[in-house]
Amino acid sequence: MRRPYIAFAPLQGYTSAVYRKAHHECVGGVDEYYTPFVRIEHDEVRRKDLRDTDPERNAGVPTVPQVIARDGEEFARLCDALQEQGWHRIDLNMGCPFPMQVHAGRGSGLLQHPDCVAEIEKEMRRRPDVVFSVKMRLGQESIDEGLRCMPILNDMPLTHIILHPRLGRQQYKGTPDLESFIQLHELCRHPMVYNGDVAEIDTATGKFSISGYPNSPVNIPGLKGVMIGRGLLAKPWMPGGKDPHEVLQNMHYAILSHVTKNLCGESQMISHLHAFWEYVDIPRKQKKEIMKSTTLQRYNEAVASAFRFI
Ligand SMILES: Cc1cc2nc3c(=O)[nH]c(=O)nc-3n(C[C@H](O)[C@H](O)[C@H](O)COP(=O)(O)O)c2cc1C
């Protein structure tokens, strides 16, 4: 059996270029790292987002920049900005459930506008040198929206579709709906990647377990692979078969070095470091000490103490 494709999900505020590079260098085992979405704000492509997709910052890391757009015009502007940076691989976000994006017709809100999805399909066809993928939910209010968009998605030139089987209106509540995943999988002509609450994966067979799901491990026939977000933030060592203590030490060192060199101000540095620990699966007491530290001295003491328990 072919090794499954494994992707690191984009998580705004967590999987920055520094984090992605640290993970790639200290762990490995991930085929592609998706960036948090690049957006248009105040009628401009957000500079902060373009700094994160700067090819120099992502050198050596298999990176997929992601865009969020409400129509063909926005999509074209975002693709232009990324192509100017030299990218030939772009992912489209059709799954973000945040109300501000949804109400503007972006993320899972885009699934309610098949006409805009069709405009984006045309824009993709104008860029034959770019490899596109789509990351989507079942719909915003109902799976009917995903079903209605599927023929247009089938016409898109895509390497795969990543499906998170929840509705946008659920945000992250409830368990992933595997039956609906399979329903869309059957209608989709592109390879499909599963995303949502993956807690463990057997990298040899592609079988994975979903947290809180009764029938784990899950094996969906014909799947290209999985995308993992919070499960990898919790256990970054998962795909590489390396020792957790060593992985956390090395990743933390890489992130701490970056923060020390590039950020000024203790509170800015600490909030960046806290983001590294927030989801990590370590004993509660030690994590609490790290998360409540407000000075670098306290932070370093709490981290040193935590490493005695990891
Ligand atoms: C804090 C946070 C930020 C996220 N940012 C993005 C994003 O920028 N783009 C995106 O497509 N999904 C984003 N997601 C969704 C994740 O990529 C993923 O689809 C979701 O967390 C489910 O997968 P998981 O259970 O493996 O984490 C975000 C999720 C969280 C919790």
The ligand as an ORCA input file, in Angstrom:
! r2SCAN-3c Opt
* xyz 0 1
  C      -7.223     28.499     15.944
  C      -7.545     27.912     14.615
  C      -7.120     28.575     13.463
  C      -7.422     28.048     12.189
  N      -6.991     28.695     11.064
  C      -7.278     28.171      9.830
  C      -6.840     28.790      8.614
  O      -6.183     29.823      8.585
  N      -7.180     28.186      7.438
  C      -7.917     27.020      7.386
  O      -8.187     26.492      6.315
  N      -8.327     26.420      8.520
  C      -8.010     26.954      9.718
  N      -8.421     26.300     10.851
  C      -9.070     24.978     10.712
  C      -8.008     23.869     10.759
  O      -7.126     23.963      9.660
  C      -8.664     22.473     10.737
  O      -9.467     22.370      9.590
  C      -9.525     22.231     11.963
  O      -8.831     22.596     13.153
  C      -9.942     20.760     12.049
  O      -8.817     19.916     12.015
  P      -8.143     19.339     13.376
  O      -9.241     18.745     14.179
  O      -7.134     18.328     12.897
  O      -7.518     20.511     14.083
  C      -8.149     26.828     12.105
  C      -8.577     26.179     13.256
  C      -8.272     26.692     14.505
  C      -8.733     25.955     15.732
*
